[in-house]
């Protein structure tokens, strides 16, 4: 009896084993990483670039603040023509156009690049990525990506930040629908380098993705945050931050100009490294830095620092400034002293007595300065001779869409 029953059970057991094995085989076959596996071409790109100024000990270029300075264009020519050592007063004539401190937005940031498929083609941006399946359940798949992509670069010599298109060939590993610990996390996308291999794309453990498998061709969207150039957020994606290799430097060597040809950071249009200077402190000269304005400002500073006969608070307002210098010059002219400024311009050229009871400063902002007629004054042209390179913390928020490439 026992032998007979064994004969009946044995075929059933063998069949069960085969069926179970076949089921295991079916579970392991097919795509392990689902619908993302395939070849995809970039169809739209949106990148929001955020850069914050840093002042940090040990950081290259770092200081307490960063000043964009413009100098009088004709300063050296003035020295050559008159023999006057303009460099001695350069500090007082130089103009600080903008100041950046820790936590400030870097000049021109944040900025967003938003390109549809037609704009990608027009800008010669063409990216193709292949997402290969994982070799088995629980493993990472591999990817390759090549083509051209939009990026922001720095011309170190001129300290100019500019947008460009660069080539890329890269590979690494990825997985989906799990977190870094392997626990289920739907729609999560992880990108990382292969062990011992450099990776061009920024690694991230928390991208989000979706695949539209109904449309034809299929579409794939991927969003992620690039933070491998941010010294505080870097630890979320990498092990250690390197000032030499990971620090981003942002540059500025010009500003937009307004309708008067003066620098205005709020104006639209291209940046210029040469322009007029406009400021509320130049109100007496039409709001512009002019030759007469420079003479009065420099003369005021010289008189304030005159040890033997320093400028006094002649207006009685509790401070010593240009208004006191004007009263000083009026008195000098009326007394016939014929004094001149540090640049050699007669006081009489700077004061108008058209109203004898209330003399005023002469406004020479109606025309541009010329070396051939210096006594006539005029708006001074300034130049930014050295661009400003500023270390920053950068993040880039990417939102990309891809379309399946038929194989």
C-alpha atoms as a printed R data frame, in Angstrom:
    type eleno elety resid chain resno      x       y       z
1   ATOM     1    CA   UNK     A     1  0.000   0.000   0.000
2   ATOM     2    CA   UNK     A     2  2.723   2.431   0.928
3   ATOM     3    CA   UNK     A     3  4.552   1.834  -2.346
4   ATOM     4    CA   UNK     A     4  1.385   2.288  -4.346
5   ATOM     5    CA   UNK     A     5  0.576   5.629  -2.691
6   ATOM     6    CA   UNK     A     6  4.132   6.800  -3.271
7   ATOM     7    CA   UNK     A     7  3.718   6.266  -6.987
8   ATOM     8    CA   UNK     A     8  0.690   8.533  -6.962
9   ATOM     9    CA   UNK     A     9  2.326  11.283  -4.903
10  ATOM    10    CA   UNK     A    10  5.656  11.395  -6.736
11  ATOM    11    CA   UNK     A    11  4.357  12.593 -10.136
12  ATOM    12    CA   UNK     A    12  2.294  15.236  -8.345
13  ATOM    13    CA   UNK     A    13  5.372  16.477  -6.429
14  ATOM    14    CA   UNK     A    14  7.493  16.596  -9.569
15  ATOM    15    CA   UNK     A    15  4.795  18.501 -11.426
16  ATOM    16    CA   UNK     A    16  4.520  20.958  -8.544
17  ATOM    17    CA   UNK     A    17  8.265  21.556  -8.603
18  ATOM    18    CA   UNK     A    18  8.218  22.215 -12.337
19  ATOM    19    CA   UNK     A    19  5.248  24.530 -12.040
20  ATOM    20    CA   UNK     A    20  6.857  26.431  -9.146
21  ATOM    21    CA   UNK     A    21 10.111  26.760 -11.078
22  ATOM    22    CA   UNK     A    22  8.267  28.013 -14.106
23  ATOM    23    CA   UNK     A    23  6.521  30.617 -11.971
24  ATOM    24    CA   UNK     A    24  9.852  31.769 -10.568
25  ATOM    25    CA   UNK     A    25 11.201  31.976 -14.090
26  ATOM    26    CA   UNK     A    26  8.215  34.063 -15.171
27  ATOM    27    CA   UNK     A    27  8.689  36.434 -12.214
28  ATOM    28    CA   UNK     A    28 12.353  37.031 -13.113
29  ATOM    29    CA   UNK     A    29 11.759  37.487 -16.820
30  ATOM    30    CA   UNK     A    30 10.768  40.776 -18.473
31  ATOM    31    CA   UNK     A    31 11.612  44.351 -17.483
32  ATOM    32    CA   UNK     A    32 12.727  44.697 -13.871
33  ATOM    33    CA   UNK     A    33 12.550  48.500 -13.922
34  ATOM    34    CA   UNK     A    34  9.287  48.816 -15.785
35  ATOM    35    CA   UNK     A    35  8.245  51.370 -18.384
36  ATOM    36    CA   UNK     A    36 11.293  53.637 -17.984
37  ATOM    37    CA   UNK     A    37 13.476  51.106 -19.770
38  ATOM    38    CA   UNK     A    38 14.123  52.248 -23.316
39  ATOM    39    CA   UNK     A    39 15.656  54.963 -25.473
40  ATOM    40    CA   UNK     A    40 14.433  58.517 -24.918
41  ATOM    41    CA   UNK     A    41 15.026  61.846 -26.649
42  ATOM    42    CA   UNK     A    42 14.739  65.171 -24.795
43  ATOM    43    CA   UNK     A    43 11.565  67.001 -25.881
44  ATOM    44    CA   UNK     A    44 11.403  69.884 -23.382
45  ATOM    45    CA   UNK     A    45 13.724  71.354 -20.778
46  ATOM    46    CA   UNK     A    46 13.150  73.678 -17.847
47  ATOM    47    CA   UNK     A    47 15.970  74.567 -15.487
48  ATOM    48    CA   UNK     A    48 15.708  77.101 -12.663
49  ATOM    49    CA   UNK     A    49 19.172  78.190 -11.547
50  ATOM    50    CA   UNK     A    50 19.552  79.701  -8.079
51  ATOM    51    CA   UNK     A    51 22.874  81.141  -6.913
52  ATOM    52    CA   UNK     A    52 23.475  82.657  -3.479
53  ATOM    53    CA   UNK     A    53 26.594  84.672  -2.653
54  ATOM    54    CA   UNK     A    54 28.831  83.170   0.033
55  ATOM    55    CA   UNK     A    55 31.549  84.648   2.203
56  ATOM    56    CA   UNK     A    56 33.380  81.785   3.758
57  ATOM    57    CA   UNK     A    57 36.807  81.229   5.241
58  ATOM    58    CA   UNK     A    58 38.949  79.220   2.884
59  ATOM    59    CA   UNK     A    59 36.737  79.813  -0.141
60  ATOM    60    CA   UNK     A    60 38.569  81.066  -3.207
61  ATOM    61    CA   UNK     A    61 37.854  84.750  -3.939
62  ATOM    62    CA   UNK     A    62 36.031  85.017  -0.605
63  ATOM    63    CA   UNK     A    63 35.822  88.319   1.242
64  ATOM    64    CA   UNK     A    64 33.360  90.228   3.434
65  ATOM    65    CA   UNK     A    65 31.685  91.831   0.420
66  ATOM    66    CA   UNK     A    66 32.140  92.046  -3.316
67  ATOM    67    CA   UNK     A    67 32.001  95.430  -5.050
68  ATOM    68    CA   UNK     A    68 31.568  96.026  -8.767
69  ATOM    69    CA   UNK     A    69 33.676  99.138  -9.397
70  ATOM    70    CA   UNK     A    70 33.817 101.464 -12.409
71  ATOM    71    CA   UNK     A    71 36.634 103.921 -13.127
72  ATOM    72    CA   UNK     A    72 36.718 107.181 -15.051
73  ATOM    73    CA   UNK     A    73 37.545 106.282 -18.631
74  ATOM    74    CA   UNK     A    74 39.666 109.399 -19.301
75  ATOM    75    CA   UNK     A    75 41.621 109.282 -16.033
76  ATOM    76    CA   UNK     A    76 44.910 108.187 -17.580
77  ATOM    77    CA   UNK     A    77 44.524 110.544 -20.528
78  ATOM    78    CA   UNK     A    78 43.885 113.384 -18.072
79  ATOM    79    CA   UNK     A    79 47.141 112.591 -16.274
80  ATOM    80    CA   UNK     A    80 49.047 112.483 -19.548
81  ATOM    81    CA   UNK     A    81 47.647 115.833 -20.715
82  ATOM    82    CA   UNK     A    82 47.858 117.815 -17.479
83  ATOM    83    CA   UNK     A    83 50.637 116.076 -15.569
84  ATOM    84    CA   UNK     A    84 48.271 115.760 -12.620
85  ATOM    85    CA   UNK     A    85 48.594 112.432 -10.806
86  ATOM    86    CA   UNK     A    86 45.016 111.277 -11.155
87  ATOM    87    CA   UNK     A    87 45.807 107.954  -9.431
88  ATOM    88    CA   UNK     A    88 46.180 109.854  -6.149
89  ATOM    89    CA   UNK     A    89 42.465 110.693  -6.270
90  ATOM    90    CA   UNK     A    90 41.281 107.589  -8.098
91  ATOM    91    CA   UNK     A    91 39.739 106.113  -4.969
92  ATOM    92    CA   UNK     A    92 37.464 109.124  -4.575
93  ATOM    93    CA   UNK     A    93 36.430 109.178  -8.235
94  ATOM    94    CA   UNK     A    94 35.839 105.424  -8.650
95  ATOM    95    CA   UNK     A    95 32.178 104.457  -8.448
96  ATOM    96    CA   UNK     A    96 30.780 101.366  -6.706
97  ATOM    97    CA   UNK     A    97 27.960 100.236  -8.982
98  ATOM    98    CA   UNK     A    98 26.785  97.248  -6.940
99  ATOM    99    CA   UNK     A    99 27.675  95.451  -3.720
100 ATOM   100    CA   UNK     A   100 27.073  91.760  -3.010
101 ATOM   101    CA   UNK     A   101 27.217  90.108   0.416
102 ATOM   102    CA   UNK     A   102 26.602  86.641   1.824
103 ATOM   103    CA   UNK     A   103 23.063  85.444   1.162
104 ATOM   104    CA   UNK     A   104 22.419  87.883  -1.689
105 ATOM   105    CA   UNK     A   105 21.313  86.593  -5.072
106 ATOM   106    CA   UNK     A   106 24.251  86.429  -7.449
107 ATOM   107    CA   UNK     A   107 23.918  88.996 -10.280
108 ATOM   108    CA   UNK     A   108 21.443  87.734 -12.855
109 ATOM   109    CA   UNK     A   109 20.017  85.012 -10.602
110 ATOM   110    CA   UNK     A   110 17.721  83.255 -10.087
111 ATOM   111    CA   UNK     A   111 17.138  82.620 -13.772
112 ATOM   112    CA   UNK     A   112 15.021  80.086 -15.636
113 ATOM   113    CA   UNK     A   113 15.678  78.446 -18.982
114 ATOM   114    CA   UNK     A   114 12.422  77.074 -20.415
115 ATOM   115    CA   UNK     A   115 12.709  75.445 -23.851
116 ATOM   116    CA   UNK     A   116 10.155  73.493 -25.869
117 ATOM   117    CA   UNK     A   117 11.068  71.038 -28.625
118 ATOM   118    CA   UNK     A   118 11.274  73.724 -31.323
119 ATOM   119    CA   UNK     A   119 13.500  75.906 -29.133
120 ATOM   120    CA   UNK     A   120 15.721  72.945 -28.301
121 ATOM   121    CA   UNK     A   121 16.229  72.330 -32.001
122 ATOM   122    CA   UNK     A   122 16.827  76.015 -32.725
123 ATOM   123    CA   UNK     A   123 19.512  76.120 -30.022
124 ATOM   124    CA   UNK     A   124 21.108  72.877 -31.257
125 ATOM   125    CA   UNK     A   125 20.276  71.047 -28.030
126 ATOM   126    CA   UNK     A   126 19.905  67.329 -28.640
127 ATOM   127    CA   UNK     A   127 20.037  64.750 -25.862
128 ATOM   128    CA   UNK     A   128 19.388  61.037 -26.037
129 ATOM   129    CA   UNK     A   129 19.453  58.719 -23.037
130 ATOM   130    CA   UNK     A   130 19.216  54.944 -22.951
131 ATOM   131    CA   UNK     A   131 17.896  53.401 -19.737
132 ATOM   132    CA   UNK     A   132 18.967  49.771 -19.630
133 ATOM   133    CA   UNK     A   133 17.142  47.233 -17.541
134 ATOM   134    CA   UNK     A   134 18.603  45.855 -14.325
135 ATOM   135    CA   UNK     A   135 20.219  42.424 -14.641
136 ATOM   136    CA   UNK     A   136 17.880  41.042 -11.974
137 ATOM   137    CA   UNK     A   137 15.285  42.071  -9.440
138 ATOM   138    CA   UNK     A   138 16.630  44.494  -6.827
139 ATOM   139    CA   UNK     A   139 19.644  45.550  -8.886
140 ATOM   140    CA   UNK     A   140 20.297  48.951 -10.398
141 ATOM   141    CA   UNK     A   141 20.028  49.440 -14.126
142 ATOM   142    CA   UNK     A   142 22.568  51.411 -16.130
143 ATOM   143    CA   UNK     A   143 22.111  54.465 -18.330
144 ATOM   144    CA   UNK     A   144 23.993  56.291 -21.053
145 ATOM   145    CA   UNK     A   145 23.381  59.830 -22.213
146 ATOM   146    CA   UNK     A   146 24.972  61.767 -25.026
147 ATOM   147    CA   UNK     A   147 24.437  64.831 -27.154
148 ATOM   148    CA   UNK     A   148 24.403  68.536 -26.297
149 ATOM   149    CA   UNK     A   149 22.767  70.308 -23.372
150 ATOM   150    CA   UNK     A   150 22.212  73.906 -22.108
151 ATOM   151    CA   UNK     A   151 24.505  75.091 -19.342
152 ATOM   152    CA   UNK     A   152 25.987  78.189 -17.685
153 ATOM   153    CA   UNK     A   153 29.738  78.767 -17.783
154 ATOM   154    CA   UNK     A   154 32.262  81.349 -16.554
155 ATOM   155    CA   UNK     A   155 34.924  83.173 -18.531
156 ATOM   156    CA   UNK     A   156 37.468  83.360 -15.723
157 ATOM   157    CA   UNK     A   157 39.630  86.016 -17.399
158 ATOM   158    CA   UNK     A   158 36.795  88.527 -17.816
159 ATOM   159    CA   UNK     A   159 34.639  87.281 -14.918
160 ATOM   160    CA   UNK     A   160 31.668  86.890 -17.248
161 ATOM   161    CA   UNK     A   161 28.899  84.343 -16.683
162 ATOM   162    CA   UNK     A   162 27.222  83.279 -19.911
163 ATOM   163    CA   UNK     A   163 24.804  80.671 -21.260
164 ATOM   164    CA   UNK     A   164 26.053  78.133 -23.769
165 ATOM   165    CA   UNK     A   165 25.500  74.643 -25.192
166 ATOM   166    CA   UNK     A   166 28.002  71.931 -24.296
167 ATOM   167    CA   UNK     A   167 28.553  68.313 -25.365
168 ATOM   168    CA   UNK     A   168 28.016  65.457 -22.948
169 ATOM   169    CA   UNK     A   169 28.775  61.745 -22.903
170 ATOM   170    CA   UNK     A   170 27.960  60.100 -19.608
171 ATOM   171    CA   UNK     A   171 26.934  56.856 -17.963
172 ATOM   172    CA   UNK     A   172 26.003  55.624 -14.528
173 ATOM   173    CA   UNK     A   173 23.358  53.693 -12.602
174 ATOM   174    CA   UNK     A   174 19.701  54.278 -11.788
175 ATOM   175    CA   UNK     A   175 16.697  52.660 -10.198
176 ATOM   176    CA   UNK     A   176 13.062  53.507  -9.665
177 ATOM   177    CA   UNK     A   177 10.207  53.114  -7.171
178 ATOM   178    CA   UNK     A   178 12.471  52.552  -4.152
179 ATOM   179    CA   UNK     A   179 14.384  54.840  -1.803
180 ATOM   180    CA   UNK     A   180 18.110  54.649  -1.053
181 ATOM   181    CA   UNK     A   181 17.463  51.866   1.462
182 ATOM   182    CA   UNK     A   182 15.543  49.752  -1.028
183 ATOM   183    CA   UNK     A   183 12.131  50.364   0.540
184 ATOM   184    CA   UNK     A   184  9.181  50.942  -1.772
185 ATOM   185    CA   UNK     A   185  8.743  54.557  -2.851
186 ATOM   186    CA   UNK     A   186  6.495  54.899  -5.922
187 ATOM   187    CA   UNK     A   187  7.599  57.294  -8.668
188 ATOM   188    CA   UNK     A   188 10.992  57.893  -7.023
189 ATOM   189    CA   UNK     A   189 14.022  58.033  -9.323
190 ATOM   190    CA   UNK     A   190 17.601  57.520  -8.096
191 ATOM   191    CA   UNK     A   191 20.658  58.389 -10.173
192 ATOM   192    CA   UNK     A   192 24.190  57.602  -9.037
193 ATOM   193    CA   UNK     A   193 27.663  56.969 -10.498
194 ATOM   194    CA   UNK     A   194 29.031  53.503 -10.954
195 ATOM   195    CA   UNK     A   195 31.539  52.511  -8.311
196 ATOM   196    CA   UNK     A   196 34.925  54.071  -9.067
197 ATOM   197    CA   UNK     A   197 33.600  56.087 -12.002
198 ATOM   198    CA   UNK     A   198 33.159  59.844 -12.412
199 ATOM   199    CA   UNK     A   199 29.724  61.062 -13.450
200 ATOM   200    CA   UNK     A   200 28.846  64.223 -15.341
201 ATOM   201    CA   UNK     A   201 25.179  64.310 -14.368
202 ATOM   202    CA   UNK     A   202 24.488  65.310 -10.761
203 ATOM   203    CA   UNK     A   203 23.579  62.362  -8.539
204 ATOM   204    CA   UNK     A   204 20.251  62.494  -6.720
205 ATOM   205    CA   UNK     A   205 18.266  60.061  -4.526
206 ATOM   206    CA   UNK     A   206 14.881  61.761  -4.755
207 ATOM   207    CA   UNK     A   207 13.904  62.601  -8.311
208 ATOM   208    CA   UNK     A   208 10.329  62.046  -9.425
209 ATOM   209    CA   UNK     A   209  9.286  60.431 -12.689
210 ATOM   210    CA   UNK     A   210  6.253  59.360 -14.658
211 ATOM   211    CA   UNK     A   211  5.712  57.449 -17.909
212 ATOM   212    CA   UNK     A   212  2.763  57.861 -20.236
213 ATOM   213    CA   UNK     A   213  2.623  54.443 -21.886
214 ATOM   214    CA   UNK     A   214 -0.730  55.145 -23.544
215 ATOM   215    CA   UNK     A   215  0.488  57.890 -25.849
216 ATOM   216    CA   UNK     A   216  2.296  56.956 -29.024
217 ATOM   217    CA   UNK     A   217  5.187  57.375 -28.866
218 ATOM   218    CA   UNK     A   218  5.466  56.985 -25.096
219 ATOM   219    CA   UNK     A   219  6.627  59.958 -23.029
220 ATOM   220    CA   UNK     A   220  8.778  60.084 -19.915
221 ATOM   221    CA   UNK     A   221  9.101  62.994 -17.474
222 ATOM   222    CA   UNK     A   222 11.818  63.441 -14.862
223 ATOM   223    CA   UNK     A   223 12.227  66.137 -12.229
224 ATOM   224    CA   UNK     A   224 15.213  66.443  -9.893
225 ATOM   225    CA   UNK     A   225 17.265  68.932  -7.876
226 ATOM   226    CA   UNK     A   226 20.968  69.415  -8.631
227 ATOM   227    CA   UNK     A   227 22.696  70.334  -5.362
228 ATOM   228    CA   UNK     A   228 26.263  69.043  -5.796
229 ATOM   229    CA   UNK     A   229 27.565  72.645  -6.015
230 ATOM   230    CA   UNK     A   230 26.028  73.721  -2.709
231 ATOM   231    CA   UNK     A   231 28.340  73.249   0.285
232 ATOM   232    CA   UNK     A   232 25.477  72.749   2.767
233 ATOM   233    CA   UNK     A   233 23.214  70.524   0.639
234 ATOM   234    CA   UNK     A   234 26.094  68.578  -0.907
235 ATOM   235    CA   UNK     A   235 25.984  65.891   1.808
236 ATOM   236    CA   UNK     A   236 22.536  64.848   0.560
237 ATOM   237    CA   UNK     A   237 24.045  63.561  -2.684
238 ATOM   238    CA   UNK     A   238 27.822  63.212  -2.189
239 ATOM   239    CA   UNK     A   239 30.312  62.524   0.580
240 ATOM   240    CA   UNK     A   240 32.573  65.590   0.799
241 ATOM   241    CA   UNK     A   241 32.593  69.077  -0.736
242 ATOM   242    CA   UNK     A   242 35.757  70.332  -2.452
243 ATOM   243    CA   UNK     A   243 36.339  74.087  -2.757
244 ATOM   244    CA   UNK     A   244 38.673  73.493  -5.684
245 ATOM   245    CA   UNK     A   245 36.421  71.127  -7.638
246 ATOM   246    CA   UNK     A   246 32.840  71.810  -6.572
247 ATOM   247    CA   UNK     A   247 32.651  75.556  -5.903
248 ATOM   248    CA   UNK     A   248 30.793  77.549  -8.570
249 ATOM   249    CA   UNK     A   249 32.020  81.072  -9.363
250 ATOM   250    CA   UNK     A   250 29.563  83.591 -10.765
251 ATOM   251    CA   UNK     A   251 30.822  86.565 -12.758
252 ATOM   252    CA   UNK     A   252 29.657  90.039 -13.726
253 ATOM   253    CA   UNK     A   253 31.511  92.598 -15.839
254 ATOM   254    CA   UNK     A   254 28.731  94.898 -16.955
255 ATOM   255    CA   UNK     A   255 25.231  96.199 -16.319
256 ATOM   256    CA   UNK     A   256 22.283  97.187 -18.525
257 ATOM   257    CA   UNK     A   257 21.879 100.882 -19.337
258 ATOM   258    CA   UNK     A   258 18.805 103.130 -19.287
259 ATOM   259    CA   UNK     A   259 17.560 105.560 -21.929
260 ATOM   260    CA   UNK     A   260 20.107 108.152 -20.725
261 ATOM   261    CA   UNK     A   261 23.009 105.769 -21.364
262 ATOM   262    CA   UNK     A   262 23.625 105.321 -17.624
263 ATOM   263    CA   UNK     A   263 24.015 102.001 -15.817
264 ATOM   264    CA   UNK     A   264 20.793 100.720 -14.290
265 ATOM   265    CA   UNK     A   265 20.654  97.201 -12.851
266 ATOM   266    CA   UNK     A   266 16.848  97.229 -13.177
267 ATOM   267    CA   UNK     A   267 16.907  98.081 -16.889
268 ATOM   268    CA   UNK     A   268 16.347  95.473 -19.573
269 ATOM   269    CA   UNK     A   269 18.702  94.610 -22.382
270 ATOM   270    CA   UNK     A   270 22.323  93.613 -22.798
271 ATOM   271    CA   UNK     A   271 24.992  94.461 -20.242
272 ATOM   272    CA   UNK     A   272 27.618  97.099 -21.017
273 ATOM   273    CA   UNK     A   273 31.059  97.600 -19.504
274 ATOM   274    CA   UNK     A   274 31.088 101.300 -20.486
275 ATOM   275    CA   UNK     A   275 28.426 103.892 -19.600
276 ATOM   276    CA   UNK     A   276 27.555 107.032 -17.645
277 ATOM   277    CA   UNK     A   277 26.972 106.892 -13.893
278 ATOM   278    CA   UNK     A   278 23.676 108.037 -12.428
279 ATOM   279    CA   UNK     A   279 22.951 108.395  -8.700
280 ATOM   280    CA   UNK     A   280 20.733 110.430  -6.402
281 ATOM   281    CA   UNK     A   281 23.828 111.896  -4.712
282 ATOM   282    CA   UNK     A   282 24.537 113.734  -7.991
283 ATOM   283    CA   UNK     A   283 21.190 115.533  -7.908
284 ATOM   284    CA   UNK     A   284 22.837 118.961  -8.272
285 ATOM   285    CA   UNK     A   285 24.242 117.832 -11.637
286 ATOM   286    CA   UNK     A   286 21.117 116.295 -13.136
287 ATOM   287    CA   UNK     A   287 21.654 113.057 -11.238
288 ATOM   288    CA   UNK     A   288 24.761 112.273 -13.339
289 ATOM   289    CA   UNK     A   289 28.432 111.985 -12.494
290 ATOM   290    CA   UNK     A   290 29.916 114.947 -14.402
291 ATOM   291    CA   UNK     A   291 33.275 116.672 -14.547
292 ATOM   292    CA   UNK     A   292 31.979 119.467 -12.327
293 ATOM   293    CA   UNK     A   293 30.503 116.936  -9.897
294 ATOM   294    CA   UNK     A   294 33.821 115.075  -9.670
295 ATOM   295    CA   UNK     A   295 35.668 118.350  -9.005
296 ATOM   296    CA   UNK     A   296 33.309 119.375  -6.204
297 ATOM   297    CA   UNK     A   297 33.236 115.896  -4.607
298 ATOM   298    CA   UNK     A   298 37.022 115.501  -4.702
299 ATOM   299    CA   UNK     A   299 37.548 119.054  -3.461
300 ATOM   300    CA   UNK     A   300 35.150 118.424  -0.557
301 ATOM   301    CA   UNK     A   301 37.066 115.327   0.504
302 ATOM   302    CA   UNK     A   302 40.370 117.154   0.253
303 ATOM   303    CA   UNK     A   303 39.145 120.093   2.340
304 ATOM   304    CA   UNK     A   304 37.649 117.837   5.016
305 ATOM   305    CA   UNK     A   305 41.007 116.103   5.431
306 ATOM   306    CA   UNK     A   306 43.033 119.355   5.377
307 ATOM   307    CA   UNK     A   307 44.828 119.293   8.734
308 ATOM   308    CA   UNK     A   308 45.749 122.995   8.707
309 ATOM   309    CA   UNK     A   309 42.448 124.426   7.522
310 ATOM   310    CA   UNK     A   310 39.710 121.750   7.484
311 ATOM   311    CA   UNK     A   311 36.305 122.459   6.018
312 ATOM   312    CA   UNK     A   312 33.772 123.447   8.679
313 ATOM   313    CA   UNK     A   313 30.025 122.897   9.104
314 ATOM   314    CA   UNK     A   314 29.150 126.179   7.413
315 ATOM   315    CA   UNK     A   315 25.483 125.282   6.867
316 ATOM   316    CA   UNK     A   316 24.997 124.419  10.551
317 ATOM   317    CA   UNK     A   317 23.162 121.161   9.811
318 ATOM   318    CA   UNK     A   318 25.470 119.052  11.967
319 ATOM   319    CA   UNK     A   319 27.429 117.467   9.128
320 ATOM   320    CA   UNK     A   320 30.166 118.464   6.722
321 ATOM   321    CA   UNK     A   321 29.402 117.764   3.079
322 ATOM   322    CA   UNK     A   322 28.953 119.253  -0.401
323 ATOM   323    CA   UNK     A   323 26.566 121.957   0.835
324 ATOM   324    CA   UNK     A   324 29.369 123.290   3.049
325 ATOM   325    CA   UNK     A   325 31.787 123.111   0.124
326 ATOM   326    CA   UNK     A   326 29.390 125.186  -1.986
327 ATOM   327    CA   UNK     A   327 29.206 127.880   0.726
328 ATOM   328    CA   UNK     A   328 32.993 127.812   0.972
329 ATOM   329    CA   UNK     A   329 33.381 128.301  -2.798
330 ATOM   330    CA   UNK     A   330 30.802 131.102  -2.896
331 ATOM   331    CA   UNK     A   331 32.701 132.948  -0.189
332 ATOM   332    CA   UNK     A   332 36.007 132.359  -2.006
333 ATOM   333    CA   UNK     A   333 34.618 133.709  -5.298
334 ATOM   334    CA   UNK     A   334 33.053 136.774  -3.683
335 ATOM   335    CA   UNK     A   335 36.313 137.574  -1.952
336 ATOM   336    CA   UNK     A   336 38.192 137.328  -5.242
337 ATOM   337    CA   UNK     A   337 40.595 134.620  -4.078
338 ATOM   338    CA   UNK     A   338 40.451 132.769  -7.426
339 ATOM   339    CA   UNK     A   339 40.937 129.348  -5.872
340 ATOM   340    CA   UNK     A   340 40.949 126.137  -7.899
341 ATOM   341    CA   UNK     A   341 39.971 122.535  -7.200
342 ATOM   342    CA   UNK     A   342 42.470 119.726  -6.810
343 ATOM   343    CA   UNK     A   343 42.015 119.069 -10.559
344 ATOM   344    CA   UNK     A   344 42.865 122.670 -11.411
345 ATOM   345    CA   UNK     A   345 39.353 123.911 -12.228
346 ATOM   346    CA   UNK     A   346 38.465 127.418 -11.003
347 ATOM   347    CA   UNK     A   347 35.738 127.616  -8.372
348 ATOM   348    CA   UNK     A   348 34.083 130.282 -10.513
349 ATOM   349    CA   UNK     A   349 33.339 127.668 -13.180
350 ATOM   350    CA   UNK     A   350 31.339 125.599 -10.691
351 ATOM   351    CA   UNK     A   351 29.027 128.217  -9.181
352 ATOM   352    CA   UNK     A   352 26.280 130.144 -10.977
353 ATOM   353    CA   UNK     A   353 25.440 133.647  -9.723
354 ATOM   354    CA   UNK     A   354 22.471 134.116 -12.061
355 ATOM   355    CA   UNK     A   355 20.482 134.559  -8.850
356 ATOM   356    CA   UNK     A   356 22.862 136.645  -6.751
357 ATOM   357    CA   UNK     A   357 20.859 136.030  -3.589
358 ATOM   358    CA   UNK     A   358 20.893 132.255  -4.041
359 ATOM   359    CA   UNK     A   359 23.917 131.064  -6.032
360 ATOM   360    CA   UNK     A   360 23.706 127.441  -7.238
361 ATOM   361    CA   UNK     A   361 25.935 124.702  -8.572
362 ATOM   362    CA   UNK     A   362 26.350 124.703 -12.344
363 ATOM   363    CA   UNK     A   363 24.649 121.650 -13.897
364 ATOM   364    CA   UNK     A   364 26.873 120.386 -16.712
365 ATOM   365    CA   UNK     A   365 24.942 117.170 -17.407
366 ATOM   366    CA   UNK     A   366 23.497 118.391 -20.694
367 ATOM   367    CA   UNK     A   367 26.479 117.195 -22.728
368 ATOM   368    CA   UNK     A   368 29.370 114.727 -22.586
369 ATOM   369    CA   UNK     A   369 32.845 115.557 -21.293
370 ATOM   370    CA   UNK     A   370 35.631 116.218 -23.779
371 ATOM   371    CA   UNK     A   371 39.350 116.415 -23.042
372 ATOM   372    CA   UNK     A   372 39.561 119.258 -25.586
373 ATOM   373    CA   UNK     A   373 37.193 121.478 -23.599
374 ATOM   374    CA   UNK     A   374 37.516 120.408 -19.992
375 ATOM   375    CA   UNK     A   375 36.396 123.756 -18.577
376 ATOM   376    CA   UNK     A   376 32.966 123.146 -20.125
377 ATOM   377    CA   UNK     A   377 32.451 120.044 -17.986
378 ATOM   378    CA   UNK     A   378 30.075 117.295 -19.075
379 ATOM   379    CA   UNK     A   379 28.974 113.752 -18.236
380 ATOM   380    CA   UNK     A   380 31.899 111.437 -17.548
381 ATOM   381    CA   UNK     A   381 32.161 108.057 -19.240
382 ATOM   382    CA   UNK     A   382 33.067 105.225 -16.871
383 ATOM   383    CA   UNK     A   383 34.358 101.732 -17.579
384 ATOM   384    CA   UNK     A   384 34.363  98.476 -15.652
385 ATOM   385    CA   UNK     A   385 37.977  97.470 -16.139
386 ATOM   386    CA   UNK     A   386 37.871  94.353 -13.978
387 ATOM   387    CA   UNK     A   387 34.910  92.018 -13.772
388 ATOM   388    CA   UNK     A   388 33.762  90.696 -10.423
389 ATOM   389    CA   UNK     A   389 34.104  86.959  -9.669
390 ATOM   390    CA   UNK     A   390 31.899  85.829  -6.779
391 ATOM   391    CA   UNK     A   391 31.792  82.370  -5.127
392 ATOM   392    CA   UNK     A   392 28.253  81.061  -4.779
393 ATOM   393    CA   UNK     A   393 26.151  78.154  -3.598
394 ATOM   394    CA   UNK     A   394 24.175  76.836  -6.550
395 ATOM   395    CA   UNK     A   395 21.093  74.670  -6.933
396 ATOM   396    CA   UNK     A   396 19.339  73.829 -10.206
397 ATOM   397    CA   UNK     A   397 15.754  72.623 -10.286
398 ATOM   398    CA   UNK     A   398 15.280  70.517 -13.430
399 ATOM   399    CA   UNK     A   399 11.986  69.597 -15.091
400 ATOM   400    CA   UNK     A   400 12.573  67.513 -18.226
401 ATOM   401    CA   UNK     A   401 10.364  65.637 -20.669
402 ATOM   402    CA   UNK     A   402 11.422  62.917 -23.086
403 ATOM   403    CA   UNK     A   403  9.830  61.051 -25.975
404 ATOM   404    CA   UNK     A   404 10.472  57.383 -26.783
405 ATOM   405    CA   UNK     A   405 12.741  56.630 -29.728
406 ATOM   406    CA   UNK     A   406 11.574  53.659 -31.800
407 ATOM   407    CA   UNK     A   407 14.148  50.883 -32.063
